[in-house]
Amino acid sequence: MMDALKPRTVGRPGQDQAHGLRQMFAAKALHFVPLASNPQVLYGGVVLERMCVAFAAVGFKALVVGAGERARVPSELSLFDLSEGIETLSDHVKYMPARGLPLKCVDARGDSSSLIDLVATAAVGVDVVILHASASELVRMLSTRARGYNLRPLLFTDDSAAGMTQAYTSIKLMSQRGQWFSHDLLVCADRDSQRGEMVAQRLAQCADNFLGAAQHAHLLINPMEPATQDPNASFLSMAADLLTCAWKHRQVEGGITEHMGKRAALPSRRTPVFN
């Protein structure tokens, strides 16, 4: 897996897209990308891995904050200093186990946005922070920061009924509690799978009809493909959109970051590192 997460040159048209992404996001900034966990799907590690590979392909360094249901709990030392809990997996990927951490940072209003500042301070030398957590915890961490902001979270599922139900529940939570009415979707299925396309269409229809939420884009990813496979053009395009809509901070001297305004980020195989 370590070799899979190293940056590589991708072939055209991906090479042209990668160069374009570097030009678009050349300014030093820290992008927070919310990824809603789905404990009913076994491929969460695959999704994170693919996102990291796509970021590495354009030269971006990623920190995965693993706060999902299958992630490891942070060490006691990292509770005092988050940087102590960050593990280096490759030159372009770092990982921080954080299951339960959002609740440890919650205030009297049920808000965990202080964790964002702590992560931003600890994420030295990183371009993208992938927040992998339940929909409710993503809302706790980002809803007050992203009020009036064009934030678009990423969700994933497989073609099982349980996975679809969990994905829909996440959409409902984020639209009702966070007022996030747009999202992207990854479906873990063969790219030619008719069932995978049906899953995406069904979720889009339900989100629109019952929640007033919009599925901006969806992609099918084959979880059985090798992690070393280059990201295709469609994945890189989704990555560009995620970067544009990410919660963005400018990194300033001293390790702390500051919000850059209302503009606006791109990581399986069942890997023990991310699960």
C-alpha positions in Angstrom: 0.0 0.0 0.0 2.9 2.4 0.7 4.0 2.3 -3.0 0.4 2.9 -4.0 0.3 6.2 -2.1 3.4 7.6 -3.6 3.0 10.4 -6.2 3.1 9.3 -9.8 2.9 10.8 -13.2 -0.5 10.0 -14.8 -1.1 9.7 -18.5 -3.1 12.0 -20.6 -5.8 13.3 -20.2 -5.1 12.8 -16.5 -1.7 14.4 -16.8 -3.2 17.6 -18.2 -5.8 17.7 -15.4 -3.2 17.2 -12.8 -1.1 20.1 -14.1 -4.3 22.2 -14.2 -5.1 21.4 -10.6 -1.6 22.4 -9.5 -2.0 25.8 -11.2 -5.5 26.3 -9.7 -4.5 25.6 -6.2 -0.9 26.7 -6.1 -1.4 29.1 -3.2 -0.5 27.6 0.2 -3.8 26.6 1.7 -5.3 23.9 3.9 -8.4 22.3 2.4 -10.8 20.4 4.7 -12.7 17.7 2.8 -15.6 16.1 4.6 -16.1 12.4 3.9 -19.2 10.8 5.5 -18.4 7.4 6.9 -20.5 4.3 6.1 -20.0 1.5 8.6 -22.3 -0.7 6.5 -19.7 -0.8 3.7 -16.4 -2.6 3.9 -14.6 -0.4 1.4 -14.1 2.8 3.4 -10.3 2.1 3.3 -10.5 1.8 -0.4 -12.3 5.1 -0.8 -9.7 6.9 1.4 -6.9 5.2 -0.5 -8.2 6.3 -3.9 -8.6 9.8 -2.7 -5.0 9.9 -1.3 -3.6 8.5 -4.6 -5.5 11.1 -6.6 -4.1 13.9 -4.4 -0.6 12.4 -4.6 -0.9 12.4 -8.4 -1.2 16.2 -8.4 1.5 16.6 -5.8 -0.7 17.3 -2.8 0.0 16.0 0.6 -3.0 14.6 2.6 -3.8 14.0 6.2 -6.5 11.5 6.8 -8.3 12.2 10.1 -9.9 8.8 10.8 -12.9 9.5 13.1 -15.2 6.9 11.6 -16.8 4.0 13.4 -14.1 1.5 12.2 -11.1 3.8 13.0 -8.7 3.4 15.9 -9.0 5.6 19.0 -6.3 8.2 19.5 -3.5 7.6 21.9 -3.6 9.3 25.3 -0.6 11.5 24.4 -2.3 12.8 21.2 -5.2 14.0 23.4 -2.8 16.7 24.7 -1.0 17.3 21.4 -2.6 16.1 18.2 0.6 16.2 16.3 1.9 13.3 18.5 -0.8 11.1 17.1 0.0 11.8 13.4 1.5 8.8 11.6 3.5 9.2 8.4 2.5 6.5 5.8 4.4 7.9 2.8 5.9 11.2 1.6 2.4 12.3 0.6 0.1 10.7 3.1 -0.3 11.0 6.9 -2.9 9.5 9.1 -4.4 10.4 12.5 -6.6 8.0 14.4 -9.4 10.1 15.9 -12.4 7.9 16.7 -14.4 9.6 19.4 -12.3 12.8 19.3 -15.1 15.1 18.0 -17.2 14.4 21.1 -14.2 15.0 23.3 -14.0 18.5 21.8 -17.8 19.3 22.0 -18.9 22.5 23.8 -22.1 23.3 25.6 -23.9 24.0 22.2 -22.9 20.5 20.9 -20.3 22.1 18.6 -16.9 20.5 17.9 -15.5 23.2 15.6 -12.6 23.7 18.0 -11.2 20.4 16.7 -10.8 22.0 13.3 -8.4 24.6 14.7 -6.4 21.9 16.6 -6.1 19.8 13.4 -5.1 22.8 11.3 -2.3 23.6 13.8 -1.1 20.0 13.9 -1.2 19.5 10.1 2.2 20.9 9.3 3.3 20.5 5.7 -0.1 19.2 4.6 -2.3 20.5 1.8 -5.5 18.5 2.3 -7.2 17.2 5.4 -9.7 14.5 4.8 -12.2 14.4 7.6 -13.6 10.8 7.7 -16.4 10.8 10.2 -20.1 10.1 10.6 -22.5 12.7 9.2 -23.5 13.9 12.6 -19.9 14.4 13.7 -19.0 16.2 10.4 -21.9 18.6 11.1 -20.6 19.2 14.7 -17.2 20.0 13.4 -18.0 22.1 10.3 -21.6 23.4 10.4 -20.9 26.7 12.2 -17.7 27.3 10.2 -19.5 26.5 6.9 -22.7 28.5 7.4 -23.3 30.2 4.1 -20.4 28.4 2.6 -20.5 26.3 -0.6 -19.4 23.2 1.2 -20.1 19.9 -0.6 -19.4 16.6 1.3 -18.5 13.3 -0.2 -20.4 10.1 0.5 -19.9 6.5 -0.5 -21.9 3.3 -0.6 -21.9 -0.1 -2.2 -24.9 -1.8 -3.9 -26.3 -3.3 -0.7 -29.5 -2.2 0.9 -27.8 -1.5 4.2 -25.1 0.6 2.5 -27.8 2.6 0.6 -29.8 3.2 3.8 -26.8 4.5 5.7 -25.9 6.8 2.8 -29.4 8.2 2.7 -29.4 8.7 6.5 -26.2 10.7 6.1 -27.7 12.9 3.5 -30.7 13.5 5.7 -28.6 14.4 8.7 -26.4 16.7 6.7 -29.3 18.5 5.0 -31.4 18.9 8.1 -28.7 19.7 10.7 -25.9 21.2 8.6 -28.0 22.7 5.9 -25.8 21.1 3.3 -28.0 20.4 0.3 -25.5 19.2 -2.2 -23.1 16.2 -2.2 -21.0 13.9 -4.3 -21.3 10.2 -4.2 -18.9 7.2 -4.8 -20.5 3.8 -5.4 -18.2 0.9 -4.8 -19.1 -1.3 -7.8 -17.7 -2.2 -11.2 -17.8 0.8 -13.5 -20.0 -1.1 -15.9 -22.4 -2.2 -13.2 -26.0 -1.5 -14.0 -26.9 -2.0 -10.4 -24.3 0.5 -9.3 -25.8 3.2 -11.6 -29.3 2.3 -10.3 -28.0 2.8 -6.7 -26.7 6.3 -7.6 -30.0 7.2 -9.4 -32.2 5.9 -6.6 -30.3 7.9 -3.9 -30.4 11.0 -6.1 -34.2 10.7 -6.5 -34.8 10.1 -2.8 -32.6 13.0 -1.8 -34.4 15.3 -4.1 -37.9 14.1 -3.5 -37.8 13.8 0.3 -35.0 16.1 1.5 -34.6 18.8 -1.2 -31.0 17.7 -1.5 -29.1 17.4 -4.8 -26.5 14.8 -5.8 -24.1 16.9 -7.7 -22.1 14.1 -9.2 -21.5 10.4 -8.8 -18.8 7.9 -9.8 -18.5 4.1 -9.7 -15.2 2.8 -8.4 -14.2 -0.9 -8.6 -12.9 -1.8 -5.1 -11.2 -4.8 -6.6 -8.9 -2.8 -8.8 -5.3 -2.5 -7.6 -4.5 0.5 -5.5 -1.6 1.3 -7.8 -3.9 2.1 -10.7 -3.8 5.7 -11.7 -6.9 7.9 -11.1 -8.9 8.3 -14.2 -10.0 11.6 -15.8 -13.4 11.4 -14.1 -12.0 11.0 -10.7 -9.6 13.9 -11.2 -12.5 16.1 -12.3 -14.4 15.2 -9.1 -11.2 16.0 -7.2 -11.1 19.4 -8.7 -14.7 20.1 -7.7 -14.0 18.9 -4.1 -11.0 21.2 -3.9 -13.2 24.1 -5.0 -15.9 23.4 -2.4 -13.6 22.4 0.4 -13.5 24.4 3.7 -10.3 26.3 3.1 -7.8 27.9 5.4 -4.6 29.8 4.6 -1.6 28.5 6.5 0.2 31.3 8.2 3.4 31.4 10.2 3.3 29.7 13.6 1.3 26.7 12.4 -2.2 28.2 12.9 -4.5 28.8 9.9 -7.1 31.3 9.0 -10.3 31.1 6.9 -9.8 32.3 3.3 -13.4 33.2 2.5 -16.3 31.6 0.7 -14.6 30.1 -2.2 -13.5 27.3 -2.4 -10.5 19.0 -2.4 -9.4 14.7 -3.9 -8.4 9.6 -0.6 -10.0 0.1 -1.3 -9.1 -2.4 -0.5 -9.6 -3.3 3.2 -6.6 -1.7 4.8 -5.9 -1.9 8.5 -4.3 1.6 8.4 -7.5 3.5 7.4 -10.0 1.1 9.0 
